[in-house]
């Protein structure tokens, strides 16, 4: 657990940077296989939220604990659905959401992960922990991501996809603040 706390800032920066890059690639070519790298982002940010919460527990309080737990469980569940889809050869980027039997699981786990990140962004802002600007960007990006998941699903216009880069940039700022934080040591 201490290793996750120690490396949480770097995990958040790596996940945020990868997400910002992927957002640009996916906005340019929505049919790219770069979508599959999103699973690495979910894993990196899931671990980062858990470690950052441990390092800022006094400032983020109960909302931070609950949100980090929801984000972590959502990330593990999302990656479990990914592993199952990969193992059963059901992982395709061309399947229609209505014909994919895993669609409810994808949606439920993604929503849980986004809600956890949304709550943690609020906890960062409220507790003035880490980077408040980063917290606002995480919050805005989580709202955009949640909205894209719930409303548009797979029919996201490329220009709207670029808004999700706010989420990645927010995590870069939060991760940078976490890596520099004296509470980390």
N, C-alpha and C positions, 0 to 999 in steps of 0.2 A: 504494500500500500504506500509506503514511503517513496518508492521509486516512481509510482504514478504521480504522486504529489510533486516530487522533484522535477519531473519531466513534463508536467501538465502544460506549462506555458509553451514549451517547444512543440508539443503535440498539437496544441491549438493553432499555433502559427503555421505548422506544416499542413494541417487540415484546412485551414482558412485559405492559405496560398494555393493549395491544390484545387480547392473549390472555385476560387476566383479564376484560375486558369481554365478549368473545365467548363465554367459558365461561358467564357468567351468562345471556346471551341464548339460547345453545343449550340450556342446562339448562331454561330457561323454555319454549322452543318448539323442540323437536328438528327440526321440519320447516322451519325458517327458512332463508333463503338466506344467512344470516350465515356459514354454513360456508365459503363461498368466500373470505372474508377470512382464513381460516387460511393460505392460500398467501402472503399478505403477511407474516404472522407468521413463517413458515418462512424467507422471504427475509431479513427483518430480523435474526432470530436467527442465521441462517447466517453472515451478514456480521459480526455482533457477536462471535460466538465466535472467528472468525478474527482479528479485531482485538484482542480481549481477550487471546487467547493470545500474540500478538506483544508486547503490553505487559507480560505477566507470565511470559514464557518462563523466566526463571531460577527462579521459584517453582513453576511448574506442571510443569516438566521434560518428559520424554519422553511421559508419559501425556497431558499437556496438548496437546503437538504432535500426537500420533496422534489423540486425541479431537477436536481442532479440525479436523483434516483430514477425519476421518470425518463429522463434523457438516456441514462445508462441502460435501463431495462428496455426502452424502445430501440436503442442501438443494437443490443444483443439479440432482441427478437427480430429486428430487420435483417441482421446478418444471418440469423438462423434460417429465415425464409429464403435468403439468398443461397445459403449452403444447400438447403433442401432442393431448391429449384435447379441448382447446378448439378447436384447428385442425381436428380431424376430427369435431367435433360429437358427441363421446362423453362429454362432461362433464355428467352428470345426477346429481342427488341422490337420485333414486328408483330407480336401477338396483340390481338384486340383485347381491351380490358374486359369486355363482356364475355369473351370466350376463355379467358384465363381463370382457371379455378383458384389460383393463388391471389387473385386481385383483391379480395377482402383482407387477406393477411398483409399484403403489401401496403394497402391503404391504412389499416389499423396501426401497424407498427411505425409507418412513416409519420402518422398523426401524433402518436405517442412521443416519438423522438422530437418532432417540431414543438409540441406543447412543452416538453421538458426544457428545450432550449429557449423558448419564449419566456417561461417562468424564470429561468436562470438569468436571462437578460434583464428582466424586471428586478430581480434580486440584486444584480450588480448595480443597476441605476439607483435603486432605493437605498442600498447600503453604502453607496459611493465607494465600492470596492473595485479594485483593478482599474479599468478604463471605462469611465462613464460614457464617453463618446462611443467606444467599442460596444458597450452594453446597448446603447440606442441602436447601433447598426445591427447587432445581433437580433434585437427585438424587431426591427423593421424587416430584416431578412427572413426571420422566422414567420412573421405575418405573411410576407409575400410567398414564402415556400408553402405554408399551410394553405393559403388561398389558392395557389396553383394546384396543390394536391386535391383539395376539396372541390373547387369550382371547375377548373379546366382539365384536370387529369393529364392525359397525354396530348391534348390539343392546345399546347402553349405556343403562342406566337414567338418567334425568335427574339424580337426586341424586348418582350416582357421577360424572357429568360434572363436577360442581362441584369434585371433588378435583383435577382437572386445573388449576384456578386456582392451586394451589401452584406449578406450573411458571412461570406468568406472574409471580406475586409474587416468586419466587426470582430471576427475571431482572431484575425492577425493582431489587431490592436489589444484585445483582451489577453491573448497569449503573450504578447510582448510585455504587457504590464505584469502578468503573472511570472514571467521569467525573470524580470528585474525586481520583483517584490522581495523585501527582506523576510517576509513571512515564509517564503519558500525554503529558506535555509534552515 
